[in-house]
């Protein structure tokens, strides 16, 4: 092997490489494991041959490194020249999230009641039987006390038995125990019931529950408050009616209904072919509830009401199903 001729040929091939791919091919040809130079170094048996070949290998390795640096600099210069960024062009628009329709309704409700002077209360979701049923005057045999209707966390024989609250009403008891009237408060949050999933029902939903306790409060005050909130949520044109009903913690009790936005009284699955959709429950606070929290029902009167946020969103946005509120389908949620 003519070592000097090999060095000259290799130097020419390395310096003449016009791309990193060509340079790598030259490196493998002259410095790879199977190259002539590497094979010769393995067969070295005398000092003179080693002193000749090792400097040649070092020289070629240095030439490869220098050519590689030069090619990388040239590639960078080319990119800077050809792929320059025009900073005056508008940037790419990043996707922006939107508020959930339930959140829209919650904010409308909060604004409506803050404007009336109410306090917004955020309370716990895990309650005891004492606050969820007993203090609200639920009879011992009331069906909602059954595990068929309520999500219990502890067995009945544990005292106090805990459960996922079936409504936000327990927050009213906490507030009445903590402060003296006059009280004007609204509690908003998640509640849980063992309901069958239907177009208007779901085991988890949000509720806003209000309480007003003062001297001289009448049923007319309750109806006026609810009508004001209904107009805020659904506009002036939506029809509202009140029906008598029964709730353990109010007497007398009423249910507000709102005209169905889907069928205009023609009947559909959403309104169960009645033309009306029940929005919640309301009524005058039962004297037994006042006695449970140490208030004199002869001195104080009040009203309470509870409505579902998802139900209100259905009526406001003409959504026929409650399930999309919990399915997190972005095709639906991006519309709000």
matplotlib code that plots the C-alpha trace (Angstrom):
import matplotlib.pyplot as plt

x = [0.0, 1.3, 0.5, 1.3, -0.9, -3.7, -3.4, -3.5, -6.5, -8.4, -7.6, -8.9, -12.1, -12.7, -12.1, -14.2, -17.3, -20.1, -22.6, -22.5, -23.7, -20.7, -18.4, -19.7, -19.2, -15.6, -15.0, -16.3, -14.2, -10.9, -11.3, -14.0, -13.3, -13.0, -10.9, -7.4, -5.8, -7.6, -6.6, -3.0, -2.9, -4.1, -1.3, 1.5, 4.4, 7.2, 7.7, 8.5, 5.2, 3.2, 5.0, 4.0, 0.4, -0.8, -0.1, -1.9, -5.0, -4.9, -4.5, -7.5, -9.7, -8.8, -9.6, -13.0, -13.9, -12.8, -14.8, -17.9, -17.8, -17.4, -20.4, -22.6, -21.8, -22.6, -25.9, -26.8, -25.9, -28.1, -31.1, -30.7, -30.7, -33.4, -35.7, -35.7, -38.7, -40.7, -41.5, -44.1, -46.4, -49.2, -48.4, -50.3, -53.6, -53.6, -56.9, -58.7, -61.0, -64.5, -66.6, -68.8, -72.5, -73.1, -70.5, -72.3, -75.5, -73.8, -72.4, -75.8, -77.4, -74.6, -74.9, -78.7, -78.7, -75.7, -77.7, -80.5, -78.2, -77.8, -74.6, -73.1, -72.1, -69.9, -70.5, -69.3, -70.5, -70.1, -72.8, -74.3, -77.8, -78.3, -77.9, -79.1, -82.4, -83.0, -82.6, -84.6, -87.6, -87.5, -89.8, -87.9, -89.6, -89.1, -88.0, -84.9, -83.4, -83.1, -79.9, -82.0, -82.2, -79.1, -75.4, -74.4, -70.7, -71.1, -73.5, -76.6, -75.3, -72.3, -73.1, -73.0, -73.8, -72.2, -73.6, -73.1, -75.6, -78.8, -79.3, -77.6, -80.2, -77.9, -75.9, -79.0, -78.9, -75.2, -75.8, -78.9, -76.9, -73.9, -75.7, -78.8, -81.4, -81.9, -80.4, -80.3, -78.0, -77.6, -75.6, -74.4, -72.7, -72.8, -75.4, -75.9, -78.9, -79.5, -81.6, -82.1, -80.4, -83.0, -83.1, -83.6, -82.1, -78.6, -77.1, -74.8, -75.9, -75.5, -78.1, -78.5, -80.4, -81.6, -82.8, -84.3, -85.2, -86.5, -89.6, -92.7, -91.6, -94.5, -95.1, -95.4, -91.8, -90.8, -92.7, -91.3, -87.8, -88.1, -89.8, -86.8, -84.3, -86.3, -86.3, -82.5, -82.0, -84.5, -85.6, -88.9, -90.8, -90.4, -93.6, -93.4, -96.1, -96.2, -97.8, -98.6, -96.4, -95.1, -91.5, -90.7, -88.9, -91.4, -95.1, -96.7, -94.6, -94.6, -92.8, -91.9, -92.3, -90.9, -92.3, -90.5, -88.1, -88.0, -91.7, -93.7, -96.3, -96.7, -95.2, -91.8, -89.6, -87.8, -91.0, -92.7, -95.3, -96.7, -95.2, -93.7, -90.4, -90.2, -87.2, -87.0, -88.8, -89.6, -91.8, -92.1, -89.7, -91.5, -91.7, -90.2, -87.0, -86.8, -87.3, -84.5, -82.0, -83.3, -85.3, -88.7, -91.2, -93.6, -90.9, -89.2, -90.5, -88.7, -88.7, -86.4, -85.9, -83.7, -83.2, -80.9, -78.2, -78.1, -81.9, -81.6, -78.9, -81.1, -83.9, -81.7, -79.7, -82.5, -80.5, -82.8, -80.5, -78.8, -76.1, -73.9, -73.2, -71.2, -69.8, -67.1, -67.6, -65.7, -67.9, -70.7, -68.8, -67.1, -70.5, -70.6]
y = [0.0, 3.4, 5.3, 8.8, 8.2, 7.0, 10.1, 12.4, 10.6, 10.7, 14.4, 15.3, 13.3, 14.9, 18.4, 17.9, 16.7, 19.1, 17.7, 15.9, 12.7, 12.8, 13.5, 10.5, 8.3, 9.4, 8.9, 5.3, 4.7, 5.9, 5.6, 2.9, -0.4, -2.2, 0.6, -0.1, 2.2, 0.4, -3.0, -1.9, -0.6, -3.9, -5.7, -3.4, -5.4, -2.8, 0.7, 2.5, 1.5, 2.5, 5.9, 6.4, 5.3, 6.8, 10.4, 9.8, 8.6, 11.5, 14.0, 12.5, 12.5, 16.2, 16.9, 15.2, 17.2, 20.5, 19.8, 18.8, 22.1, 24.0, 22.2, 22.8, 26.5, 26.7, 24.9, 27.2, 30.3, 29.0, 28.4, 31.9, 33.4, 31.3, 30.6, 34.1, 34.8, 37.9, 39.3, 41.6, 38.7, 37.8, 34.8, 31.5, 31.6, 29.2, 27.5, 29.3, 27.4, 28.6, 28.5, 25.5, 26.3, 25.4, 28.0, 30.6, 29.9, 29.9, 33.4, 34.7, 33.4, 34.8, 38.2, 38.2, 37.5, 39.7, 42.5, 41.7, 41.8, 38.1, 36.4, 33.5, 30.5, 27.6, 24.6, 21.0, 18.1, 15.3, 15.8, 13.9, 12.6, 15.1, 18.1, 16.6, 15.1, 15.6, 19.4, 19.8, 18.0, 15.0, 12.3, 9.1, 7.0, 9.5, 7.7, 9.9, 8.5, 5.1, 4.0, 3.5, 7.3, 8.5, 7.8, 6.8, 6.7, 5.0, 2.2, 3.3, 2.0, 4.4, 7.6, 10.1, 8.4, 10.4, 10.8, 12.8, 15.7, 15.3, 19.0, 22.2, 22.8, 21.7, 24.9, 26.8, 25.0, 25.8, 29.5, 29.7, 28.0, 30.4, 33.8, 35.5, 36.8, 38.7, 36.1, 36.3, 33.7, 31.5, 28.2, 26.9, 23.5, 19.8, 17.5, 13.7, 11.5, 7.9, 9.2, 7.3, 9.0, 10.7, 13.7, 15.9, 13.9, 12.8, 11.3, 14.4, 17.9, 21.5, 23.3, 26.8, 27.0, 30.2, 31.2, 34.4, 34.8, 38.1, 39.6, 39.8, 37.7, 36.3, 34.0, 37.0, 37.9, 34.4, 34.5, 38.0, 36.8, 33.7, 35.7, 38.1, 35.3, 33.6, 36.8, 37.1, 33.5, 33.1, 36.6, 38.4, 36.2, 32.8, 31.8, 30.8, 29.2, 28.0, 24.8, 23.7, 20.9, 19.2, 19.4, 18.4, 21.6, 24.2, 24.9, 25.9, 24.6, 25.4, 24.3, 26.8, 25.6, 27.2, 26.8, 24.3, 26.0, 22.9, 22.4, 25.6, 23.6, 21.0, 18.3, 16.5, 14.1, 17.0, 18.2, 14.8, 16.1, 18.7, 21.9, 22.7, 21.8, 21.8, 23.8, 23.1, 23.5, 26.4, 27.4, 29.1, 27.7, 25.2, 26.4, 23.0, 23.9, 27.2, 25.4, 22.9, 25.8, 27.8, 30.5, 31.5, 30.9, 33.5, 36.2, 35.1, 34.0, 33.1, 31.3, 28.8, 27.6, 25.3, 24.9, 22.9, 24.8, 22.2, 22.3, 26.1, 25.8, 23.4, 26.0, 28.9, 27.3, 25.0, 21.8, 18.8, 16.5, 16.9, 14.3, 16.5, 18.6, 15.7, 14.0, 16.6, 16.5, 19.5, 19.7, 20.7, 22.8, 24.9, 26.4, 28.4]
z = [0.0, -1.0, 2.2, 0.8, -2.3, -0.1, 2.1, -0.9, -2.4, 0.9, 1.5, -1.9, -1.4, 2.0, 0.9, -2.2, -0.3, -1.1, 1.5, 4.9, 3.1, 0.7, 3.6, 5.6, 2.6, 2.3, 6.0, 5.8, 2.6, 4.1, 7.9, 8.4, 10.0, 6.6, 5.0, 3.6, 6.2, 9.1, 7.8, 7.4, 11.0, 12.3, 10.5, 11.8, 13.1, 13.2, 14.7, 11.4, 9.7, 12.8, 12.9, 9.3, 9.4, 12.7, 11.7, 8.4, 10.3, 12.7, 9.8, 7.9, 11.0, 11.6, 7.9, 8.3, 11.4, 9.8, 6.6, 8.7, 10.6, 7.3, 5.7, 8.8, 8.8, 5.1, 5.6, 8.5, 6.4, 3.6, 5.9, 7.4, 4.0, 2.4, 5.3, 7.0, 9.1, 8.2, 11.7, 10.2, 9.2, 11.6, 13.8, 13.9, 15.7, 18.6, 19.6, 22.5, 24.8, 25.8, 28.9, 29.4, 29.0, 32.6, 33.6, 31.5, 33.3, 36.7, 36.0, 34.9, 38.1, 40.3, 38.6, 39.0, 42.7, 43.5, 41.9, 44.4, 47.3, 47.9, 49.2, 47.1, 49.3, 48.2, 50.5, 50.9, 48.6, 51.2, 53.8, 56.8, 57.1, 59.8, 57.5, 54.3, 55.7, 59.4, 59.7, 56.5, 58.1, 55.8, 57.4, 58.5, 55.8, 53.0, 49.8, 49.2, 52.4, 50.6, 49.0, 45.8, 45.5, 47.3, 47.1, 50.6, 51.5, 54.9, 56.0, 57.9, 61.2, 61.2, 63.0, 61.4, 58.1, 55.2, 51.7, 48.5, 48.9, 47.0, 46.8, 47.9, 50.7, 53.5, 52.9, 54.0, 57.4, 57.8, 57.1, 59.5, 62.2, 61.7, 61.5, 62.6, 60.1, 57.9, 55.5, 51.7, 50.2, 47.1, 47.1, 43.8, 43.2, 42.2, 43.6, 43.2, 42.8, 41.6, 38.7, 35.5, 32.6, 30.4, 28.1, 31.2, 34.0, 35.0, 38.2, 38.6, 38.0, 39.2, 41.3, 42.5, 45.8, 47.4, 50.8, 52.1, 55.8, 57.2, 58.8, 56.7, 53.7, 51.7, 48.8, 46.5, 47.3, 46.2, 42.9, 42.1, 42.8, 40.6, 37.8, 37.8, 37.6, 34.8, 32.8, 33.2, 32.1, 29.3, 28.3, 28.4, 25.9, 27.6, 29.5, 33.2, 35.4, 39.0, 40.2, 43.8, 45.0, 48.1, 49.6, 53.2, 54.0, 52.5, 53.1, 50.9, 48.1, 44.4, 41.2, 38.5, 34.9, 31.8, 28.3, 26.2, 23.6, 21.4, 20.4, 21.2, 23.1, 20.3, 22.5, 22.3, 24.3, 26.0, 27.7, 27.8, 25.4, 27.9, 26.4, 29.8, 31.5, 35.3, 36.4, 40.2, 43.5, 45.8, 48.7, 52.0, 54.6, 56.8, 60.5, 61.5, 59.7, 61.6, 64.9, 64.0, 63.7, 66.7, 64.9, 66.1, 63.2, 64.7, 64.3, 61.1, 57.7, 54.5, 51.2, 49.6, 46.0, 44.0, 40.2, 38.0, 36.1, 33.3, 33.0, 32.7, 30.1, 28.1, 28.1, 27.3, 24.5, 23.1, 23.9, 23.8, 25.9, 29.2, 28.4, 26.2, 29.2, 30.7, 27.6, 27.0, 23.2, 21.9, 18.9, 21.2, 23.8, 21.1, 20.2, 23.4]

ax = plt.figure().add_subplot(projection="3d")
ax.plot(x, y, z, "-o")
ax.set_aspect("equal")
plt.show()
